[in-house]
Amino acid sequence: MEKKPHFVRREFLPREVPSISLALLLAAVLLLNALLYLYLNKFYNSLGRVETDPGLCPFGHFKFGAVKNCSPWLSCEAINREVRKLKCVGEGAVKKVFLSEWKEKKVVLSQLTNSELKEDFLHGLKMLKALQSKYVVRLLGYCEQQFTILTEYHPLGSLRGLNETLHIPKYKGMNTWHRRLMLAIDYVSVIRYLHSSPLGTLVMCDSNDLDKVLSQYLLTSDFHVLVNDLDALPLVNRSAGRLVKCGHRELQGEFVAPEQRWPYGEDVPFEDDLMPPYDEKTDIWKIPDVSNFFLGHVEGSDIVRLHLFDIHAACKRKDPAERPSAQEVLDTYRKVLTLLIREAAMPGTREML
């Protein structure tokens, strides 16, 4: 009878050590999860995940760089007097773009080139004024009489040059699955913002092929995405029965959504009046193709694609009504980022538990 306590003590002591180790491991996991939460929350705020921005000025004003005070948008007189053109850096169907200088700062001056498209130009200016936010390039001034717009300059240019930029030695450290997924999240955030903008549900119509889409967005020096060209943003208003059509010509190819293609076959000549209108779900159809460009072919990008397979398959549903909203896509992207960062930070934790 006296040996029984001794036997119990010998049975218990060896099991006490693993229990303490397990408790410490669980505590470490909880601590790491808390740190990951703070880390991701900081990232979401820094990447423009919310519309409200304490750095934004009141309507009709701007500031950028190290300047603390807001200034009124530059008027026709101020633009003519204070802005100096340096060189032409681009030209599209609607406007010509000049790298310019204002008070020793680089800026971008856009001017109408085709008088027949002045309505498109003025629509883009209207959108630019109304949609100022973390998602949109900063407006510095404009002159309607001279069809001129002044915006902030971003030296890395449009997203068409992303892969070339990531091969520059200075930016090679950014060429990771993590940073590329963050850019894709930025892009979907812009789409979500346009679909729930202060003006209503807006459709990004200048998006008939991948190259055209990429040309509409800028890559900032701190590797964020801003929408730059807002000339073609029609409004969807379901309650008023208002849908949209992106232009008046026939659209073709797998990049555009099925509902954007001529539905009556090759035997029936295209007629704009017979083409059915559609809604913002055309933007959702294109998200997988644009994100695939963002992800590139770096180590880990295929794992990201695997995690995004289901949501991308949903984006490609033929029936627009069955596709997810931009908010649902954004939520999924964020969850995948959180999951993959957690797995990268805690390899083998599941097996240890």
C-alpha positions, 0 to 999 in steps of 0.5 A: 500500500505504501508503494502506490503513491510512489507508483502514481508519482512516477506515472505523472511526472513524465507526462507533466513536461509535454503538457507544459510544452504544449501550453507554451506552444499554444501561447506562442501560436496565440501571440503570433496570431495576434501579431499577424492580426496587427501586421495585416491590419496595418497593411490593409490601412496602408494599402488604401483599404478604407475610403476615409483618408485623414490625409485627403483634403476637402473637396476642391483642394489637394496636397502631396509630398511633404506639404502639410497644408491643402491648396485649392485646385489650380485654375486656368490662370494658375495652370497657364502661369505656373505649369511648364511642360517638359515632354510628351509621355503618352497619347491616346484617343482622347488626350495627350499627356505631358510630363510637366513641372509646377513649383519644382515638382513633377506633375502630369498635364493632360490635354484633349487631342480630338475635339469630337471626344470632348464629352469623354474628356469632360466626363473623365474630369467629372469622375476625377473630381467626384471620386477623389480617394485613396483609389484615384490619382490625385487631381491638382487642377483643371481648365475646362475652357482649355480642356486641360487636367493637372494630376500628380506624377508617378514615375513608375508609370502604368501597370503595363510596365510592372514586370519590367519595373520588378526586374530593376535591381532597386525593386527586385526585393518587391518581386515576391508572391506576397507583394504581387498578391497585395497589388492584386488586392489593390486592384480589386479594391479599386473595382469594389470602390467603383461599384459602390462609389459616391456616385453609384455603381460605375463600370470600368468600360476601358477594359476590352483587353488586358493591355488596355486595363493595365494602361488605366492604372498607375503603379505608385513609388511605394507599390500601390495601385491607383486608377488613372483614366476615368473617361469611360465610367458609365453608371448602372442604376438597376432601380431605374432600369439603367444598364450600360454598353461599353461603346458602340462597336462590337466587342470580341475575344475571351477577355471581355465578358460573354454578355459583352459579345454579340449574342446573335451569331455571325450570320446576323450583322452587328447593330448597336441598337440590337446589342443588349446592355449589361451591368458591372459584373463585366468587371468581375469576369475580368478579375482572374485574368488581371490577377493572373498578370499580377501574380506572375511566375515567381516562387509561391505564385502557383500556390496563391493561384490554387487558393484563388481557384474557386473564387476565380471560377465563380468570377468566370460564370457565364450568368452574370447574376451568379458571379460574386460581387467585388466585395466578395472577391476582395474578402476572399483575397484578403483571407487567402493573404492572411492564411498564406502569411500565417502558414509562412510564419508558422511552418509545421505548427499544425503537425506539432499540434 
